[in-house]
Amino acid sequence: MQFDIDMKSEHKDLFMSARKLLSENYRLREIKKDRITTYSDDNGGICHMRTMKNGIDIGFLKGARMEHKHGLLSGTGKVMRVLSMDALDADCVKYYIDQAIKINAE
């Protein structure tokens, strides 16, 4: 299970800090899947997260519809965008999560 891999990663602390932000500040439901840990609200999926070689990736399920004034979202697909981080910038994550929740409610 990916969550177990994340807990053994050198980026475990970063993962746990972001996880706390998603779970406690936003009360998103966490679902541990084989390949990824996902977060959702009553309107459906918001994002997923996992550790990577250089930190963590937070994949926004409707990220293509999000504004990204910070210029930190990557991806060219029709739907998803990914925020890669090697240190937690809580304000930046909140900026994107707030948008994702709003888009999900529409």
N, CA, C and O of each residue as an XYZ file, in Angstrom:
424
protein
N       0.852     -1.183      0.000
C       0.000      0.000      0.000
C       0.896      1.244      0.000
O       1.887      1.301      0.729
N       0.544      2.233     -0.817
C       1.363      3.436     -0.959
C       1.554      4.160      0.370
O       2.636      4.685      0.631
N       0.527      4.198      1.212
C       0.644      4.887      2.493
C       1.794      4.303      3.314
O       2.538      5.046      3.953
N       1.939      3.001      3.301
C       3.036      2.355      4.038
C       4.391      2.769      3.470
O       5.349      2.981      4.214
N       4.461      2.880      2.148
C       5.695      3.349      1.500
C       5.979      4.790      1.912
O       7.123      5.147      2.195
N       4.929      5.620      1.946
C       5.089      7.022      2.350
C       5.605      7.132      3.780
O       6.392      8.026      4.089
N       5.168      6.230      4.652
C       5.592      6.269      6.057
C       7.052      5.832      6.224
O       7.656      6.098      7.263
N       7.612      5.180      5.237
C       9.010      4.753      5.291
C       9.926      5.684      4.497
O      11.147      5.524      4.507
N       9.332      6.645      3.819
C      10.085      7.555      2.961
C      10.911      8.545      3.777
O      10.571      8.865      4.917
N      11.992      9.023      3.181
C      12.771     10.095      3.811
C      11.960     11.385      3.886
O      12.333     12.311      4.606
N      10.844     11.453      3.143
C       9.976     12.631      3.135
C       8.711     12.423      3.973
O       7.704     13.104      3.782
N       8.787     11.478      4.892
C       7.646     11.154      5.759
C       7.146     12.388      6.513
O       5.939     12.619      6.581
N       8.050     13.177      7.076
C       7.632     14.340      7.872
C       6.878     15.358      7.016
O       5.885     15.933      7.462
N       7.342     15.575      5.809
C       6.656     16.476      4.883
C       5.276     15.922      4.542
O       4.289     16.658      4.555
N       5.207     14.643      4.242
C       3.939     13.989      3.947
C       2.977     14.149      5.123
O       1.815     14.507      4.934
N       3.459     13.887      6.326
C       2.608     13.973      7.522
C       2.136     15.403      7.786
O       1.000     15.607      8.213
N       2.985     16.380      7.539
C       2.576     17.781      7.723
C       1.470     18.166      6.746
O       0.492     18.810      7.126
N       1.631     17.771      5.490
C       0.598     18.051      4.486
C      -0.673     17.274      4.806
O      -1.776     17.799      4.658
N      -0.525     16.046      5.238
C      -1.669     15.206      5.615
C      -2.464     15.861      6.748
O      -3.694     15.887      6.717
N      -1.759     16.382      7.734
C      -2.415     17.051      8.859
C      -3.199     18.262      8.371
O      -4.323     18.493      8.816
N      -2.620     19.029      7.469
C      -3.303     20.194      6.903
C      -4.592     19.771      6.205
O      -5.640     20.383      6.413
N      -4.521     18.741      5.386
C      -5.697     18.279      4.641
C      -6.759     17.683      5.557
O      -7.950     17.949      5.395
N      -6.326     16.880      6.514
C      -7.267     16.170      7.378
C      -7.836     17.027      8.501
O      -9.029     16.956      8.794
N      -6.994     17.829      9.123
C      -7.443     18.594     10.282
C      -8.001     19.964      9.906
O      -9.070     20.348     10.380
N      -7.294     20.697      9.066
C      -7.764     22.042      8.713
C      -8.989     21.999      7.814
O      -9.898     22.817      7.954
N      -9.013     21.042      6.889
C     -10.102     20.980      5.914
C     -11.062     19.823      6.153
O     -12.097     19.724      5.492
N     -10.729     18.966      7.076
C     -11.575     17.816      7.409
C     -11.887     16.945      6.188
O     -12.989     16.413      6.055
N     -10.906     16.811      5.314
C     -11.075     15.950      4.151
C     -10.933     14.496      4.586
O     -10.130     14.173      5.461
N     -11.717     13.630      3.969
C     -11.647     12.204      4.256
C     -10.442     11.601      3.528
O     -10.201     11.867      2.351
N      -9.718     10.803      4.253
C      -8.539     10.151      3.697
C      -8.882      8.709      3.346
O      -9.473      7.983      4.145
N      -8.500      8.309      2.132
C      -8.695      6.928      1.697
C      -7.341      6.402      1.238
O      -6.745      6.926      0.296
N      -6.870      5.374      1.904
C      -5.583      4.773      1.585
C      -5.801      3.684      0.536
O      -6.416      2.653      0.810
N      -5.293      3.929     -0.656
C      -5.419      2.975     -1.753
C      -4.066      2.333     -2.023
O      -3.044      2.765     -1.490
N      -4.070      1.310     -2.847
C      -2.820      0.603     -3.137
C      -1.740      1.519     -3.686
O      -0.582      1.417     -3.283
N      -2.102      2.417     -4.604
C      -1.093      3.218     -5.302
C      -1.033      4.681     -4.874
O      -0.122      5.404     -5.279
N      -1.999      5.131     -4.055
C      -2.070      6.561     -3.722
C      -2.968      6.749     -2.497
O      -3.801      5.894     -2.196
N      -2.796      7.853     -1.804
C      -3.707      8.227     -0.721
C      -4.537      9.383     -1.238
O      -3.994     10.388     -1.696
N      -5.861      9.245     -1.167
C      -6.751     10.269     -1.705
C      -7.475     11.018     -0.594
O      -7.606     10.536      0.531
N      -7.942     12.220     -0.948
C      -8.659     13.077     -0.007
C      -9.909     13.599     -0.698
O      -9.856     14.055     -1.840
N     -11.033     13.527      0.005
C     -12.300     13.941     -0.586
C     -13.168     14.637      0.452
O     -12.926     14.555      1.656
N     -14.198     15.332     -0.059
C     -15.215     15.913      0.796
C     -16.557     15.324      0.372
O     -16.592     14.350     -0.380
N     -17.654     15.899      0.840
C     -18.974     15.365      0.519
C     -19.308     15.451     -0.968
O     -20.201     14.750     -1.444
N     -18.597     16.305     -1.705
C     -18.846     16.471     -3.139
C     -17.957     15.591     -4.014
O     -18.073     15.625     -5.239
N     -17.072     14.804     -3.401
C     -16.209     13.907     -4.168
C     -14.735     14.179     -3.943
O     -14.350     14.859     -2.992
N     -13.914     13.634     -4.837
C     -12.467     13.716     -4.702
C     -11.921     15.122     -4.892
O     -12.359     15.861     -5.773
N     -10.966     15.475     -4.058
C     -10.302     16.782     -4.109
C      -8.881     16.624     -4.652
O      -8.488     17.304     -5.600
N      -8.118     15.716     -4.036
C      -6.723     15.548     -4.422
C      -6.218     14.182     -3.980
O      -6.904     13.444     -3.274
N      -5.024     13.871     -4.404
C      -4.323     12.706     -3.880
C      -2.896     13.135     -3.556
O      -2.424     14.177     -4.012
N      -2.219     12.309     -2.757
C      -0.878     12.691     -2.335
C      -0.020     11.442     -2.155
O      -0.503     10.384     -1.749
N       1.268     11.595     -2.469
C       2.234     10.536     -2.197
C       3.633     11.135     -2.159
O       3.882     12.226     -2.672
N       4.530     10.392     -1.540
C       5.926     10.815     -1.520
C       6.561     10.474     -2.862
O       6.168      9.530     -3.549
N       7.545     11.271     -3.200
C       8.286     11.083     -4.442
C       9.774     11.162     -4.113
O      10.152     11.329     -2.953
N      10.591     11.044     -5.109
C      12.047     11.063     -4.922
C      12.520     12.355     -4.254
O      13.414     12.328     -3.408
N      11.916     13.490     -4.637
C      12.382     14.786     -4.139
C      11.421     15.475     -3.183
O      11.589     16.662     -2.906
N      10.417     14.766     -2.669
C       9.465     15.385     -1.746
C       8.109     14.714     -1.848
O       8.007     13.490     -1.776
N       7.067     15.516     -2.014
C       5.719     14.977     -2.178
C       5.060     15.604     -3.398
O       5.429     16.691     -3.843
N       4.078     14.889     -3.921
C       3.215     15.398     -4.979
C       1.788     15.408     -4.460
O       1.310     14.424     -3.896
N       1.115     16.535     -4.659
C      -0.310     16.634     -4.391
C      -0.971     16.831     -5.746
O      -0.773     17.854     -6.402
N      -1.746     15.860     -6.152
C      -2.415     15.914     -7.445
C      -3.843     16.388     -7.288
O      -4.643     15.738     -6.615
N      -4.172     17.513     -7.899
C      -5.524     18.062     -7.816
C      -6.365     17.496     -8.957
O      -6.041     17.663    -10.132
N      -7.440     16.830     -8.585
C      -8.237     16.073     -9.539
C      -8.921     16.948    -10.582
O      -9.227     16.471    -11.675
N      -9.167     18.213    -10.269
C      -9.746     19.157    -11.228
C      -8.830     20.370    -11.390
O      -9.286     21.495    -11.600
N      -7.543     20.111    -11.287
C      -6.539     21.166    -11.289
C      -6.471     22.004    -12.550
O      -6.025     23.151    -12.503
N      -6.906     21.456    -13.680
C      -6.865     22.219    -14.931
C      -7.813     23.416    -14.879
O      -7.665     24.359    -15.656
N      -8.766     23.382    -13.983
C      -9.716     24.486    -13.841
C      -9.267     25.512    -12.800
O      -9.942     26.521    -12.591
N      -8.138     25.260    -12.153
C      -7.675     26.124    -11.072
C      -6.771     27.236    -11.588
O      -6.055     27.069    -12.576
N      -6.820     28.375    -10.900
C      -5.873     29.458    -11.152
C      -4.576     29.074    -10.454
O      -4.606     28.439     -9.400
N      -3.459     29.445    -11.017
C      -2.204     29.112    -10.327
C      -1.249     30.294    -10.366
O      -0.236     30.292    -11.065
N      -1.619     31.311     -9.579
C      -0.806     32.527     -9.514
C       0.606     32.252     -9.011
O       1.530     33.012     -9.299
N       0.771     31.174     -8.266
C       2.105     30.828     -7.782
C       2.932     30.148     -8.866
O       4.152     30.042     -8.740
N       2.280     29.688     -9.928
C       2.968     29.031    -11.027
C       3.598     27.698    -10.649
O       4.579     27.277    -11.261
N       3.042     27.040     -9.653
C       3.653     25.809     -9.152
C       2.964     24.528     -9.608
O       3.464     23.433     -9.350
N       1.833     24.652    -10.278
C       1.136     23.460    -10.758
C       1.761     22.997    -12.067
O       2.074     23.805    -12.941
N       1.935     21.703    -12.187
C       2.470     21.148    -13.424
C       1.468     20.173    -14.019
O       0.575     19.672    -13.336
N       1.638     19.920    -15.300
C       0.781     18.988    -16.005
C       0.115     19.659    -17.190
O      -0.141     20.863    -17.179
N      -0.158     18.873    -18.200
C      -0.780     19.397    -19.413
C      -2.027     18.613    -19.795
O      -2.590     18.820    -20.870
N      -2.455     17.721    -18.925
C      -3.643     16.920    -19.198
C      -4.911     17.751    -19.190
O      -4.890     18.935    -18.854
N      -5.999     17.130    -19.558
C      -7.284     17.826    -19.639
C      -7.886     18.118    -18.270
O      -8.739     18.998    -18.151
N      -7.463     17.401    -17.239
C      -8.138     17.521    -15.951
C      -7.186     17.806    -14.784
O      -7.378     18.788    -14.066
N      -6.182     16.982    -14.586
C      -5.333     17.050    -13.391
C      -4.188     18.040    -13.497
O      -3.695     18.349    -14.582
N      -3.774     18.535    -12.308
C      -2.538     19.300    -12.162
C      -1.886     18.839    -10.866
O      -2.566     18.406     -9.936
N      -0.561     18.937    -10.816
C       0.196     18.422     -9.676
C       1.031     19.534     -9.051
O       1.666     20.328     -9.744
N       1.010     19.565     -7.732
C       1.848     20.465     -6.948
C       2.952     19.616     -6.324
O       2.686     18.783     -5.458
N       4.181     19.827     -6.761
C       5.338     19.105     -6.208
C       6.030     20.013     -5.206
O       6.246     21.196     -5.467
N       6.376     19.444     -4.049
C       6.976     20.249     -2.985
C       8.089     19.478     -2.289
O       7.995     18.266     -2.093
N       9.145     20.199     -1.920
C      10.191     19.598     -1.102
C      10.191     20.185      0.304
O      10.983     19.783      1.156
N       9.289     21.146      0.538
C       9.058     21.730      1.866
C       7.618     22.222      1.882
O       7.094     22.647      0.853
N       6.987     22.169      3.030
C       5.582     22.557      3.105
C       5.441     24.074      3.120
O       5.981     24.751      3.994
N       4.724     24.587      2.159
C       4.315     25.987      2.122
C       2.809     25.965      2.354
O       2.026     25.864      1.410
N       2.411     26.062      3.624
C       1.002     25.899      4.000
C       0.103     26.904      3.295
O      -0.998     26.549      2.872
N       0.544     28.146      3.159
C      -0.285     29.154      2.493
C      -0.535     28.780      1.037
O      -1.642     28.954      0.528
N       0.475     28.277      0.384
C       0.356     27.864     -1.014
C      -0.607     26.679     -1.137
O      -1.478     26.672     -2.007
N      -0.449     25.686     -0.273
C      -1.343     24.521     -0.306
C      -2.772     24.964     -0.046
O      -3.694     24.508     -0.721
N      -2.967     25.850      0.930
C      -4.320     26.339      1.232
C      -4.922     27.072      0.036
O      -6.111     26.928     -0.247
N      -4.115     27.848     -0.657
C      -4.574     28.565     -1.849
C      -5.162     27.591     -2.862
O      -6.239     27.830     -3.409
N      -4.451     26.492     -3.110
C      -4.916     25.510     -4.082
C      -6.067     24.658     -3.534
O      -7.011     24.364     -4.268
N      -6.008     24.266     -2.292
C      -7.079     23.439     -1.695
C      -8.389     24.236     -1.662
O      -9.449     23.697     -1.983
N      -8.319     25.509     -1.279
C      -9.532     26.336     -1.259
C     -10.197     26.339     -2.640
O     -11.416     26.203     -2.748
N      -9.402     26.493     -3.673
C      -9.951     26.479     -5.038
C     -10.539     25.119     -5.381
O     -11.633     25.030     -5.938
N      -9.815     24.073     -5.050
C     -10.268     22.717     -5.387
C     -11.600     22.404     -4.721
O     -12.474     21.791     -5.335
N     -11.759     22.820     -3.476
C     -13.022     22.585     -2.770
C     -14.146     23.393     -3.411
O     -15.258     22.890     -3.570
N     -13.869     24.619     -3.772
C     -14.884     25.458     -4.423
C     -15.300     24.863     -5.776
O     -16.491     24.772     -6.072
N     -14.336     24.466     -6.583
C     -14.625     23.874     -7.886
C     -15.438     22.591     -7.716
O     -16.369     22.326     -8.477
N     -15.073     21.805     -6.710
C     -15.764     20.541     -6.466
C     -17.235     20.753     -6.067
O     -18.091     19.908     -6.327
N     -17.501     21.892     -5.437
C     -18.875     22.184     -4.984
C     -19.761     22.695     -6.120
O     -20.986     22.703     -5.993
N     -19.149     23.124     -7.234
C     -19.932     23.688     -8.335
C     -20.696     22.639     -9.111
O     -21.399     22.968    -10.066
